[in-house]
Amino acid sequence: MAFLFLCAVLSVVTTAGIVVVLLAEAIPFFTHVNIFDFLTGTEWRPLFANKSFGALPLLSATAMIALMAMAVAFPIGLLTSIYLSEYAPSWIRETVKPALEVLAGIPTVVYGFFVISFIAPTIVRPIFHSETIFTALGASLAMGIMLIPMVASLSEDAMRAVPNGLREGAYALGANRFQVSVKVVVPAALSGIVAAGLLALARAIGETMIVTIAAGGIPNLSGNPLEPMQAMTAYIMEVASGDTARGTVEYQSIFAIGMLLFIFTLGLNLIARWFIGKFREEYE
């Protein structure tokens, strides 16, 4: 019992330590840069002589790539989970679900190179006539593929937790398998399905290697997904792996961006927990 308690305390202390480190560098940054200008500025040039710290290009790129990735991952993942839970024989389920877990375990750097070697030249460029292989669309497609196992696995677990009595009652009333799946099982597991989507969205916002390799690395405020862009995580990667001196405003900016990422992901996790608590179905 004491060991389990220490593990729980370690998790809390680690989270608190991350917050302290972020605040220790982010607060001095905001003594040099106005927080309103930081959140609403449209130009991000922290490493140039004429510096500008408007984070809106990074925010918009992060949101665009994450939402487009979810547009790929959520419907495919949900349909996969419905098939595995309601249609697939046990031998198919026992084969496909471990395969999905293997797909989830592929390093994200591999997905990044998969974009520039296959997705961008063979899908994005011929179909959408993009001028470069480094685009927000290519990064979002790879990220969507990466998130499918997460959405499918968590949603399938939520559906499998629905009591068989609900299914049998629906069949007794004359419903077919599709009606039972869509009108009984999915609504009963809705809280778990939505939580899976929100957790996957948080994962997309925090993804680093795919957007660093495939999105282009240009802080570009644009609504066109065929243009190069730079997400918040890609900027942190760029500066952290460069020669920026510790204690400078440029160095402190990565902690300000990191604080934004932390707030966004924390907010999504809190929304997921609230949704689960409010809409979760409990069965005796």
C-alpha positions as CSV (number, residue, x, y, z in Angstrom):
1,M,0.0,0.0,0.0
2,A,2.8,2.4,0.9
3,F,4.5,1.7,-2.5
4,L,1.3,2.4,-4.4
5,F,0.9,5.6,-2.5
6,L,4.4,6.7,-3.3
7,C,3.8,6.0,-7.0
8,A,0.7,8.3,-6.9
9,V,2.7,11.0,-5.0
10,L,5.5,10.7,-7.6
11,S,3.0,11.4,-10.4
12,V,1.7,14.5,-8.6
13,V,5.2,15.8,-7.8
14,T,6.4,15.3,-11.4
15,T,3.4,17.3,-12.7
16,A,4.1,20.0,-10.2
17,G,7.7,20.1,-11.1
18,I,6.9,20.5,-14.8
19,V,4.6,23.4,-14.0
20,V,7.3,25.1,-11.8
21,V,9.9,24.8,-14.5
22,L,7.6,26.2,-17.1
23,L,6.6,29.1,-14.9
24,A,10.1,29.9,-13.8
25,E,11.1,30.7,-17.4
26,A,7.7,31.8,-18.8
27,I,7.2,34.6,-16.2
28,P,10.5,36.4,-17.1
29,F,9.5,36.1,-20.7
30,F,6.3,38.0,-20.1
31,T,8.2,40.8,-18.4
32,H,9.7,41.5,-21.9
33,V,6.8,40.6,-24.1
34,N,3.2,41.8,-23.5
35,I,1.0,38.7,-23.0
36,F,-1.8,40.2,-25.2
37,D,0.6,40.9,-28.0
38,F,2.0,37.3,-27.5
39,L,-1.5,35.7,-27.9
40,T,-2.8,37.9,-30.7
41,G,0.3,38.9,-32.7
42,T,0.4,37.7,-36.3
43,E,4.2,37.6,-36.8
44,W,6.6,35.1,-35.1
45,R,10.2,36.1,-35.6
46,P,12.0,35.4,-32.3
47,L,15.4,34.5,-33.9
48,F,15.7,37.5,-36.3
49,A,17.2,40.9,-35.6
50,N,13.8,42.5,-35.8
51,K,12.1,40.3,-33.3
52,S,8.4,39.7,-33.1
53,F,6.7,37.3,-30.6
54,G,3.1,37.0,-31.9
55,A,2.3,33.4,-31.3
56,L,-0.9,33.3,-33.4
57,P,0.8,31.6,-36.4
58,L,2.0,28.8,-34.2
59,L,-1.4,28.5,-32.5
60,S,-3.3,28.4,-35.7
61,A,-1.0,25.8,-37.3
62,T,-1.2,23.6,-34.2
63,A,-5.0,23.8,-34.2
64,M,-5.3,23.3,-37.9
65,I,-3.1,20.2,-38.0
66,A,-4.6,18.7,-34.9
67,L,-8.2,19.2,-36.1
68,M,-7.5,17.8,-39.6
69,A,-5.8,14.8,-38.0
70,M,-8.9,14.2,-35.9
71,A,-11.0,14.5,-39.0
72,V,-9.1,11.5,-40.3
73,A,-8.6,9.5,-37.1
74,F,-12.0,9.8,-35.4
75,P,-14.4,8.5,-38.0
76,I,-12.0,5.7,-39.1
77,G,-11.2,4.8,-35.5
78,L,-14.9,4.9,-34.5
79,L,-16.0,2.7,-37.4
80,T,-13.1,0.3,-36.7
81,S,-14.2,0.0,-33.0
82,I,-17.8,-0.6,-34.0
83,Y,-16.7,-3.4,-36.3
84,L,-14.4,-5.0,-33.7
85,S,-17.0,-4.7,-30.9
86,E,-20.2,-5.7,-32.8
87,Y,-19.3,-7.5,-36.0
88,A,-15.9,-9.1,-35.9
89,P,-15.6,-12.8,-34.9
90,S,-13.4,-13.4,-31.9
91,W,-10.4,-14.6,-34.0
92,I,-10.4,-11.4,-36.1
93,R,-10.7,-9.2,-33.0
94,E,-7.8,-11.0,-31.3
95,T,-5.7,-10.5,-34.5
96,V,-6.7,-6.9,-35.4
97,K,-6.5,-5.3,-32.0
98,P,-2.9,-6.3,-31.3
99,A,-2.0,-5.2,-34.8
100,L,-3.5,-1.8,-34.0
101,E,-1.4,-1.6,-30.8
102,V,1.7,-2.3,-32.9
103,L,0.7,0.6,-35.2
104,A,0.4,2.8,-32.1
105,G,3.9,1.8,-31.1
106,I,5.6,3.0,-34.3
107,P,8.0,5.9,-33.5
108,T,6.5,9.2,-34.6
109,V,9.8,10.1,-36.4
110,V,9.0,7.2,-38.8
111,Y,5.6,8.8,-39.6
112,G,7.4,12.0,-40.3
113,F,9.7,10.4,-42.9
114,F,6.7,8.4,-44.2
115,V,5.0,11.8,-45.1
116,I,8.0,13.2,-47.1
117,S,8.8,9.9,-48.8
118,F,5.3,8.7,-49.6
119,I,2.2,10.7,-48.5
120,A,3.4,14.1,-49.8
121,P,4.8,13.0,-53.2
122,T,2.2,10.4,-54.1
123,I,-1.0,11.7,-52.5
124,V,-0.8,15.4,-51.5
125,R,1.2,16.7,-54.5
126,P,-0.7,14.9,-57.3
127,I,-4.2,15.3,-55.9
128,F,-4.0,18.8,-54.5
129,H,-1.2,20.1,-56.7
130,S,0.9,21.5,-53.8
131,E,4.1,23.2,-54.6
132,T,6.1,21.6,-51.8
133,I,6.1,18.3,-50.0
134,F,6.2,20.1,-46.7
135,T,2.6,21.0,-45.9
136,A,0.2,21.1,-43.0
137,L,-2.0,18.6,-44.9
138,G,0.7,16.0,-45.2
139,A,1.5,16.2,-41.5
140,S,-2.1,16.0,-40.5
141,L,-2.7,12.9,-42.7
142,A,0.2,11.1,-41.0
143,M,-0.9,12.2,-37.6
144,G,-4.4,11.0,-38.3
145,I,-3.1,7.6,-39.2
146,M,-1.0,7.6,-36.0
147,L,-4.1,8.4,-33.9
148,I,-6.4,5.8,-35.4
149,P,-5.3,3.0,-33.0
150,M,-5.8,5.2,-30.0
151,V,-9.3,6.2,-31.0
152,A,-10.2,2.6,-32.1
153,S,-8.8,0.9,-29.0
154,L,-10.4,3.2,-26.4
155,S,-13.7,3.4,-28.2
156,E,-13.8,-0.4,-28.5
157,D,-13.1,-0.8,-24.8
158,A,-16.0,1.5,-24.1
159,M,-18.4,-0.4,-26.4
160,R,-17.3,-3.8,-25.0
161,A,-18.2,-2.5,-21.5
162,V,-21.9,-2.0,-22.5
163,P,-23.9,-4.9,-20.9
164,N,-25.1,-7.6,-23.3
165,G,-28.6,-7.2,-21.8
166,L,-29.0,-4.0,-23.7
167,R,-28.1,-5.7,-27.0
168,E,-30.4,-8.6,-26.3
169,G,-33.3,-6.4,-25.4
170,A,-32.9,-4.5,-28.7
171,Y,-32.7,-7.7,-30.7
172,A,-35.9,-8.9,-28.9
173,L,-37.7,-5.8,-30.1
174,G,-36.8,-6.6,-33.7
175,A,-33.7,-4.4,-34.2
176,N,-31.0,-5.6,-36.6
177,R,-27.3,-5.6,-35.8
178,F,-26.7,-2.2,-37.4
179,Q,-29.5,-0.6,-35.5
180,V,-28.2,-2.2,-32.2
181,S,-24.7,-0.9,-32.9
182,V,-25.7,2.6,-33.9
183,K,-28.7,3.3,-31.7
184,V,-28.0,1.3,-28.6
185,V,-24.3,0.5,-28.2
186,V,-22.8,3.8,-29.4
187,P,-25.1,6.0,-27.3
188,A,-24.5,3.8,-24.3
189,A,-20.7,4.2,-24.7
190,L,-20.8,7.8,-25.8
191,S,-18.9,9.2,-22.9
192,G,-16.0,6.8,-23.5
193,I,-16.0,7.5,-27.2
194,V,-16.0,11.3,-26.7
195,A,-13.3,10.9,-24.1
196,A,-11.2,8.9,-26.6
197,G,-11.6,11.6,-29.2
198,L,-10.6,14.3,-26.7
199,L,-7.6,12.4,-25.5
200,A,-6.5,11.8,-29.1
201,L,-6.9,15.5,-29.8
202,A,-4.7,16.3,-26.8
203,R,-2.1,13.8,-28.2
204,A,-2.3,15.5,-31.6
205,I,-1.7,19.0,-30.1
206,G,1.4,17.7,-28.3
207,E,2.9,15.7,-31.2
208,T,6.4,16.9,-32.1
209,M,8.3,14.8,-34.7
210,I,5.7,14.6,-37.4
211,V,5.1,18.3,-37.5
212,T,8.8,19.1,-37.2
213,I,9.8,16.9,-40.2
214,A,6.7,17.2,-42.4
215,A,4.9,20.5,-41.8
216,G,7.6,22.8,-43.2
217,G,8.9,24.7,-40.1
218,I,7.7,28.2,-41.3
219,P,5.6,30.3,-38.9
220,N,2.9,31.1,-41.4
221,L,-0.5,32.4,-40.5
222,S,-2.6,31.0,-43.2
223,G,-5.8,29.0,-43.7
224,N,-4.4,27.0,-46.6
225,P,-3.3,23.5,-45.5
226,L,-1.2,23.2,-48.6
227,E,1.3,25.7,-47.3
228,P,4.3,25.1,-45.0
229,M,3.6,25.9,-41.3
230,Q,5.2,25.6,-37.9
231,A,3.4,24.1,-34.9
232,M,4.2,25.0,-31.3
233,T,6.0,21.8,-30.7
234,A,8.1,22.2,-33.8
235,Y,9.3,25.6,-32.7
236,I,10.3,24.2,-29.2
237,M,12.2,21.5,-31.0
238,E,13.9,24.0,-33.3
239,V,15.1,26.2,-30.5
240,A,15.9,23.5,-28.0
241,S,18.2,21.8,-30.5
242,G,19.9,25.0,-31.6
243,D,22.5,27.4,-30.2
244,T,20.2,29.8,-28.4
245,A,21.8,31.1,-25.2
246,R,20.1,30.2,-21.9
247,G,18.4,33.1,-20.2
248,T,17.7,35.1,-23.4
249,V,14.2,36.1,-24.4
250,E,14.5,33.7,-27.4
251,Y,15.3,30.8,-25.0
252,Q,12.5,31.8,-22.6
253,S,10.0,31.9,-25.5
254,I,10.0,28.1,-25.7
255,F,8.8,27.9,-22.1
256,A,6.0,30.4,-22.9
257,I,5.0,28.2,-25.8
258,G,5.3,25.1,-23.6
259,M,3.0,26.7,-21.0
260,L,0.4,27.3,-23.7
261,L,0.7,23.6,-24.8
262,F,0.3,22.5,-21.1
263,I,-2.8,24.6,-20.6
264,F,-4.4,23.3,-23.8
265,T,-3.8,19.7,-23.1
266,L,-4.8,20.1,-19.4
267,G,-8.0,21.8,-20.5
268,L,-8.8,18.9,-23.0
269,N,-8.2,16.3,-20.3
270,L,-10.4,18.2,-17.8
271,I,-13.2,18.4,-20.5
272,A,-12.8,14.7,-21.1
273,R,-13.1,13.9,-17.4
274,W,-16.1,16.2,-17.0
275,F,-17.8,14.6,-20.0
276,I,-17.2,11.1,-18.6
277,G,-18.6,12.1,-15.2
278,K,-21.6,13.8,-16.6
279,F,-22.7,11.4,-19.3
280,R,-21.3,8.1,-18.2
281,E,-23.9,5.3,-18.0
282,E,-23.7,3.1,-14.9
283,Y,-25.3,-0.3,-14.9
284,E,-25.9,-2.7,-12.1
